[in-house]
Each structure stands twice: as structure tokens, then as C-alpha cells.
Amino acid sequence: MQLIIRNASVLNEKGELESKHIMVADGVIVKITDAAGETAADQPAAEAQVIDAAGKLVTPGFIDMHVHLREPGFEHKETIESGSRSAAKGGFTTIACMPNTRPVTDSPEVVSFVLDKAKEAGLVHVLPYAAITKNELGRELTDFAALKAAGAIGFTDDGVGVQNAQMMKDAMTLAASMDMPVIAHCEDNSLVEGAPVAEGEFAKRHGLKGIPNESEAIHVGRDILLAEATGVHYHVCHVSTEQSIRLIRQAKEIGINVTAEVCPHHLILAEEDIPGLDANWKMNPPLRSRRDVEACIQALEDGTIDIVVTDHAPHSEDEKAKGMQLAPFGIVGFETAFPLLYTKFVAEGRWSLEMLVQRMTADPARVFGLETGRLAPGAPADLTIVDLDLEKDVNPEDFASKGRNTPFGGWKLKGWPVTTIVSGKVVWSE
């Protein structure tokens, strides 16, 4: 089937917007032409599906390399289908899901289950990570070769940090031998047990134990040294502290193969913004100081942090109602990610539109060696159409996700995705 997107506003190599027609056939972009120079030969066939994108931005489909789909085991929070639909609504065409399910994604059978469920949903590309250690207990490595053969794209114990340095070094050595990345949740458990928020004024005011910055940075520093020793591609999850950024920047400067990600909430919110003991503001890593927020912003701008991810982490309303101390960590993120960053940074003039799009498309594709993230003839027809002028309030009740747990409810944002296309097929449209 042929799909034609007419009058699309597309970013050129100079970061300028140009009006283009995009022709898609058999799931691939076959031609991109100037809208102004249209000829009779460019007219769509009678049977083609035509989308008029006049006045709207068309980009490569957004890529989110850190998400939680909860299935198997926690289907009351999210399923692969509901999470994929939420991702599509947020403009994401490729997502990579974490293994902290039940059972843990630590066997080829669970990897296959995730891939089968994603195919059955037929919405977005779902790339499963596999666990570094069995049951994410940090005691015994999983069968990396079998997990890779089943379709895992990397190894991580996300949700818990690998506490034993020898275990992490062994994992990196094995992953490097297979040309696979290790993706690390960086957290020293001895510094965080029982703490629901960051160490800071909010914790003091409410009599809560605080999570110190060094709990993250200690693992980042350790793992950088291990990555240097083993040669593995080491990717740091959800960076949130100035200290971690300093270590990553130094590692990159001396040529260690380290990449990193950051979430929208760590670019926008600080611990001083938390209004009270509402667990919709509880996440891991926690919201840090305003100084840490600025360090994260600057690191994304200068390339020390490579990509934006959501760490989409849905929970039920009952679970979040348990309060700041007892509720689980995590917020949803698919459906607000682009409008949050567009409104906060592009519309206010700090970032170019080109930079934001690149950090959500081309850069994650580069970091993880994906074929997507390009808007060019021959590229997969994974595309996102965004109405940069559309302004509306964040209403959690309208989310496609099962999760409603967001601190951004009621925020007025601009730049909402309106159509998402995966392999040439419209999978979501407003």
C-alpha cells in the first residue's frame, strides 16, 4: 500500500523547515520531493492513502530506549498492548522495554513472549532488554548468548543496581565479546535503603531519609573504570546528578565507550518543586537540586548525555495512593515527553527544534545501532507528525496508558503529536 504525506514541514540539514511531500511504499520511504516543485508525476495513485500535513512538523518516529511495559506479571499497571498504544500516542515508533517483570526477562522464553505480544499488538516496534543476572538478584549471570539469539538488544538489571563489582566486570567482559551493550541502573543500595526522595530541603522538611547524589555517581565511576578495562559499550540509565555528568564527560574525553540518557522530568523539575507528599512526584532517581537539573540540561546540550528517554513507569492509583514513603517509584512519560520539552526549551528559545528532534530520533538510533531515526529515501517509514501550534492541558484521564501517575497533570503544553506511522501504517491519529 502506498502512503503519501503532503505538505510536510521537514527539518533540513541546516535545521530549517522546508515543505515536502513524502512517498511511502511497502513500509519504506521511497521519495521525498519539494512541495513547491510538484509535477504531474508526483501525483498520488488513486488507491494511495493521503495525509495532508500542511502546517505540521514531520520527523522520524521518536525512539524511547528506556520504558517499562510491566507485562508479564504486572498487567494491572500496564500491558505490552496498552503501553505500545500510549507510546504511539506520544509519537514513539520504537521503544525498548526493561526486564524487571515477573518473571524477570532472564530467559529466551520471556524474550520471545515479549516479542510475540508486541507483534500481536501490531502498534510500535518493541525491543526487549534482558537481565544481567538471574531474577535481577545480582548473584549469577544470565545466559547472554541465548538471550541475544532470542532477540534481546542489551543487558541490564534496571530497577536495581548490580552491587558486586566483579559481577559487573564479568558481565561487561561477556557482553563485549558479543558486541552487546550493558545498560546500567546506577545505585549503591547501602546509601538509599528506605529513602523515598533526594537528600535535600524537602526530605528535611518532611522528616524523610534522603537519597544522596553519590549513591548514583559511585556506580557511574565504578562502571566507567570497568568499561575501560573491558571495552564494552556502557550506557548509563536516567542520569540525574552533577557528579555523574562530570564522570561521564571525563570518560568520553579520554575515549571510553560510554553513552548516557536523561528523562524529561530530570530536565524540568527539582526537589524544591515537589508540592507535598504526593507520590506522583516519587521517582527513581529522585528529583534532585536545581543545580543538578541545570547540569543535566547543559550535558544534553553539549552531547555528554546522548539521548532523551521517558523511563515510562506506570503504577495503579491504589499503589500510588500509599503515600511518599510506601508508594512505588515511577511516573508515566510517553504522552507528555515531546510537548514538555518543546514547550519548556524550544518554545522558550533555549534549544533549537533540530536539537530536540535529534536527541529523540537520530541519536538513540546511533547509540544503539538502529536502522530507524532517519527521514530519507530507503529509510523505514516510521514517522511522527506533530502540531507545534496545538496547545492543551495535560489530562491524565485521557492517557492511553493504564497509568495516571504523573506530576504534570494540568500543565498547559504546546507541540503535541497528532499522527504516528510505523512501517508505513498509521497506528495512531488524533
C-alpha positions in Angstrom: 0.0 0.0 0.0 1.2 3.5 -0.9 1.1 6.4 1.6 1.6 10.0 0.7 2.2 12.7 3.3 1.7 16.0 1.5 3.0 19.5 2.5 5.0 18.2 5.4 7.3 20.6 7.3 10.6 18.8 7.4 13.9 19.9 9.0 16.7 20.2 6.5 20.4 19.8 7.2 20.6 23.4 8.3 17.8 22.9 10.8 15.4 24.9 8.7 11.9 23.9 7.9 11.0 23.0 4.3 7.7 21.9 2.7 8.0 18.4 1.3 5.9 15.5 0.0 6.9 12.2 1.4 6.0 9.0 -0.5 5.9 5.6 1.3 5.5 2.2 -0.2 5.9 -1.3 1.4 6.9 0.3 4.8 9.8 2.3 3.3 10.3 5.9 2.4 10.7 5.8 -1.4 10.8 9.5 -2.3 10.9 13.0 -0.8 10.1 15.9 -3.1 9.7 19.6 -2.8 6.1 20.6 -2.4 6.7 23.7 -4.4 8.1 21.8 -7.3 5.4 19.2 -7.7 4.9 17.7 -11.1 2.2 15.5 -12.6 4.5 12.5 -12.0 4.3 13.3 -8.2 0.6 12.9 -8.0 -0.5 10.0 -5.8 -2.1 6.9 -7.3 -5.9 6.7 -6.9 -5.6 3.9 -4.3 -2.9 5.7 -2.2 -3.7 6.9 1.4 -3.1 10.6 1.5 -2.4 12.7 4.6 -2.2 16.4 4.3 0.3 17.6 6.9 0.2 21.3 6.0 1.4 23.4 8.9 2.7 20.4 10.8 6.1 19.0 11.6 7.0 15.6 10.2 10.0 13.9 11.9 11.4 10.4 12.0 9.5 8.4 14.6 10.6 9.1 18.2 12.7 6.4 19.8 12.5 5.7 23.6 15.3 3.4 24.8 14.1 3.1 28.4 10.5 2.0 29.2 8.5 -0.3 31.5 5.7 -2.2 29.9 5.1 -4.3 33.1 4.0 -7.5 31.2 4.5 -10.3 32.2 3.4 -10.2 35.8 2.1 -6.7 36.4 -0.7 -6.4 33.9 -2.8 -4.3 36.3 -0.2 -1.5 35.8 0.3 -1.8 32.0 0.3 -4.4 29.3 2.5 -4.5 26.2 -0.5 -3.5 24.2 -1.6 -0.6 26.4 2.0 0.6 26.7 2.5 0.4 23.0 -0.7 2.4 22.4 0.5 5.0 24.8 3.9 5.2 23.1 2.2 5.6 19.7 0.0 8.4 21.1 3.2 10.1 22.3 4.8 9.9 18.8 7.1 7.0 19.6 7.6 4.3 17.0 10.3 2.3 18.7 10.6 1.5 22.4 13.0 -0.6 24.4 11.5 -2.3 27.5 13.2 -3.2 30.7 13.4 -6.7 32.2 12.1 -6.1 35.7 8.9 -8.0 35.1 7.6 -11.2 36.8 9.0 -13.5 35.7 12.1 -11.4 35.0 13.2 -11.2 31.4 16.1 -13.5 32.1 15.3 -16.4 29.7 14.8 -16.8 26.0 11.2 -17.8 26.7 10.4 -14.5 28.3 12.1 -12.5 25.5 10.1 -14.5 23.0 6.9 -13.8 24.9 7.5 -10.0 24.8 8.3 -10.1 21.1 5.2 -12.2 20.4 2.9 -9.9 22.4 4.3 -6.8 20.7 3.7 -8.4 17.3 0.2 -9.3 18.3 -0.5 -5.7 19.4 0.8 -4.5 16.0 1.5 -0.9 17.1 5.1 0.1 17.7 8.5 -1.7 17.5 9.3 -3.2 20.9 12.9 -4.1 21.6 13.4 -6.2 24.8 16.4 -5.9 27.1 17.4 -8.9 29.1 18.6 -9.1 32.7 22.3 -9.1 33.5 21.7 -11.5 36.4 19.1 -14.2 37.1 16.0 -12.8 38.7 18.0 -9.5 38.9 19.4 -10.7 42.2 23.0 -9.9 41.3 24.2 -13.4 42.1 24.5 -15.3 38.8 24.9 -14.1 35.2 22.1 -15.0 32.7 22.8 -16.9 29.5 23.8 -13.9 27.4 24.3 -15.9 24.2 20.8 -17.5 24.4 19.2 -14.2 25.2 20.8 -12.4 22.3 19.8 -15.2 20.0 16.2 -14.9 21.2 16.2 -11.1 20.3 17.4 -9.2 23.4 19.2 -6.0 22.4 21.3 -5.5 25.5 21.7 -6.4 29.2 20.5 -4.5 32.2 19.3 -5.1 35.8 17.3 -1.9 35.6 15.3 -1.3 38.8 18.3 -2.4 40.9 22.0 -1.6 40.5 24.4 -4.5 40.2 26.1 -4.2 43.6 29.0 -6.6 43.1 31.8 -5.1 41.0 33.2 -8.5 40.0 29.8 -9.5 38.7 29.5 -6.3 36.7 33.0 -6.8 35.3 32.2 -10.3 34.3 29.0 -9.1 32.6 30.8 -6.4 30.7 33.5 -8.8 29.6 31.0 -11.3 28.3 28.8 -8.6 26.6 31.9 -7.0 24.9 32.8 -10.4 23.4 29.3 -10.5 21.9 29.3 -6.8 20.8 26.3 -6.1 23.0 25.8 -3.1 25.3 25.5 -3.1 29.1 22.9 -0.7 30.3 23.2 0.3 34.0 20.9 1.4 36.7 23.4 3.2 38.9 22.6 3.0 42.6 24.6 1.9 45.7 22.0 0.2 47.8 23.9 0.9 51.1 23.2 4.6 50.6 19.5 4.5 49.6 17.6 1.9 51.6 14.3 3.3 52.9 14.7 6.7 51.3 11.9 7.9 49.0 13.2 11.3 47.9 16.5 13.1 47.3 18.7 14.3 50.1 17.7 18.0 50.4 15.3 20.5 51.9 12.2 18.6 51.0 13.4 15.5 52.8 14.4 17.6 55.9 11.1 19.4 56.0 9.1 16.2 55.9 11.4 14.1 58.1 12.3 11.7 55.3 15.5 9.9 54.7 17.2 11.3 51.6 18.9 9.6 48.6 22.3 11.3 48.2 23.8 12.2 44.8 26.8 10.0 45.5 24.6 6.9 45.5 24.3 7.2 41.7 27.7 8.6 41.0 29.6 5.9 42.9 28.3 3.3 40.5 28.8 5.5 37.4 32.5 5.9 38.4 33.0 2.3 39.1 31.3 1.2 35.9 33.3 3.6 33.8 36.5 2.1 35.0 35.2 -1.4 34.3 34.1 -0.3 30.9 37.5 1.0 30.2 39.0 -2.3 31.3 36.6 -4.5 29.2 35.9 -2.3 26.2 32.2 -2.8 26.4 29.6 -0.2 25.2 28.4 1.0 28.6 25.2 3.0 28.7 24.1 4.9 31.9 20.4 5.0 32.7 18.5 8.1 33.7 21.4 10.4 34.7 20.3 12.8 37.4 23.3 14.2 39.2 26.1 16.8 38.5 28.7 14.3 39.8 27.6 11.6 37.4 27.8 14.0 34.5 31.3 15.1 35.5 32.4 11.5 35.4 30.7 10.7 32.1 32.2 13.8 30.5 35.7 12.9 31.6 35.2 9.3 30.3 34.2 10.5 26.9 37.1 12.9 26.7 39.6 10.0 27.1 37.7 7.7 24.7 35.9 5.3 26.9 32.8 3.9 25.1 30.2 5.4 27.4 26.8 6.8 26.5 24.0 8.2 28.6 20.4 9.2 28.8 18.2 11.7 30.7 14.5 11.9 31.3 12.3 15.0 30.8 11.4 15.2 34.5 15.1 15.5 35.4 15.4 18.3 32.9 12.4 20.3 34.2 11.7 19.5 37.9 13.8 19.9 41.0 13.1 18.6 44.5 12.1 22.1 45.6 9.1 21.8 43.1 7.5 18.9 45.0 4.3 20.4 46.4 3.8 17.9 49.2 3.6 14.2 50.0 2.0 13.3 46.7 3.6 10.0 45.4 3.1 11.1 41.8 6.3 13.1 42.4 8.2 10.0 43.6 10.6 8.5 41.1 14.0 6.8 41.0 16.3 8.5 40.5 14.5 11.2 42.6 14.1 14.8 41.7 17.4 16.5 42.6 18.6 20.0 43.2 18.1 22.9 40.7 21.9 22.7 40.2 21.6 19.1 39.2 18.8 20.0 36.8 20.9 22.7 35.1 23.9 20.2 34.9 21.6 17.7 33.1 20.4 20.4 30.7 23.9 21.5 29.8 25.1 17.9 29.4 22.3 17.1 26.9 23.1 20.3 25.0 26.9 19.6 24.7 26.4 15.9 24.0 27.7 14.5 27.3 24.3 13.0 27.6 23.3 11.5 24.3 19.6 10.9 24.3 16.3 11.6 25.9 14.2 8.7 27.3 11.0 8.7 29.3 11.6 5.8 31.9 7.8 5.3 31.4 6.8 3.6 34.7 3.1 3.1 35.2 1.6 2.1 38.5 -2.0 1.8 39.7 -3.8 4.6 41.5 -4.1 2.3 44.6 -0.3 1.8 44.7 0.5 5.5 44.3 -2.2 6.3 47.0 0.0 4.7 49.6 2.0 8.0 50.0 5.5 9.2 49.5 7.2 6.7 51.8 5.4 3.5 50.8 4.3 4.0 47.2 6.5 2.6 44.4 8.9 4.8 42.4 8.0 5.9 38.9 5.9 8.1 36.7 4.4 7.7 33.2 6.1 9.5 30.4 5.2 8.6 26.8 2.4 11.0 26.2 3.9 14.2 27.6 7.6 13.8 26.7 7.8 15.8 23.4 5.3 18.6 24.4 7.0 19.1 27.7 10.5 19.5 26.1 9.2 21.5 23.2 7.2 23.9 25.5 10.0 24.3 28.1 13.1 24.5 25.9 12.2 25.1 22.2 9.3 27.5 22.5 11.2 29.4 25.1 14.2 29.7 22.8 16.9 27.7 24.7 17.0 24.8 22.3 16.6 24.5 18.5 13.9 22.3 17.3 16.5 20.4 15.4 18.4 19.5 18.6 15.3 18.2 20.4 14.3 16.1 17.4 17.8 14.7 17.1 18.0 13.7 20.7 14.8 11.7 20.3 15.4 10.2 16.9 18.8 10.1 15.2 20.9 10.0 18.4 19.2 6.9 20.0 19.4 5.2 16.7 23.1 6.0 16.5 23.8 4.9 20.1 22.1 1.6 19.8 22.8 0.9 16.1 19.2 1.0 14.9 18.0 1.4 11.3 15.4 3.9 12.2 15.7 7.6 13.2 16.2 8.8 9.6 14.0 10.8 7.2 15.4 9.8 3.9 14.7 7.6 0.8 15.3 4.0 1.7 14.7 4.5 5.5 12.0 2.7 7.3 8.7 4.6 7.2 8.5 5.3 10.9 7.2 8.8 11.1 5.7 11.2 13.6 3.5 14.2 12.7 3.4 17.0 15.3 1.2 20.1 15.6 3.7 22.6 17.1 0.8 25.1 17.5 -1.6 22.8 19.3 -1.9 23.8 22.9 -3.8 21.8 25.5 -3.7 20.8 29.2 -2.2 17.5 30.3 -5.2 15.4 31.4 -4.2 12.1 32.9 -7.7 10.7 32.4 -7.1 10.9 28.6 -3.9 8.8 28.7 -3.8 5.7 26.6 -1.6 4.2 29.3 -3.2 2.4 32.2 -1.0 4.6 34.4 -2.2 8.0 35.5 0.8 8.7 37.7 2.3 12.0 36.5 3.3 15.2 38.2 2.4 17.2 35.1 -1.4 17.0 35.4 -3.0 20.3 34.4 0.2 21.7 32.8 -0.6 23.6 29.6 1.8 22.4 26.8 2.3 23.0 23.1 3.6 20.7 20.4 1.5 17.6 20.5 2.0 14.6 18.3 -1.2 14.1 16.1 -0.3 11.1 13.9 2.1 8.2 14.3 3.2 5.9 11.5 5.0 2.7 11.9 6.3 0.7 8.9 4.1 2.9 6.6 1.0 2.2 8.6 -0.9 4.8 10.7 -1.0 3.3 14.2 -2.4 6.4 16.0 -4.1 9.6 14.9 -5.9 12.2 16.9 
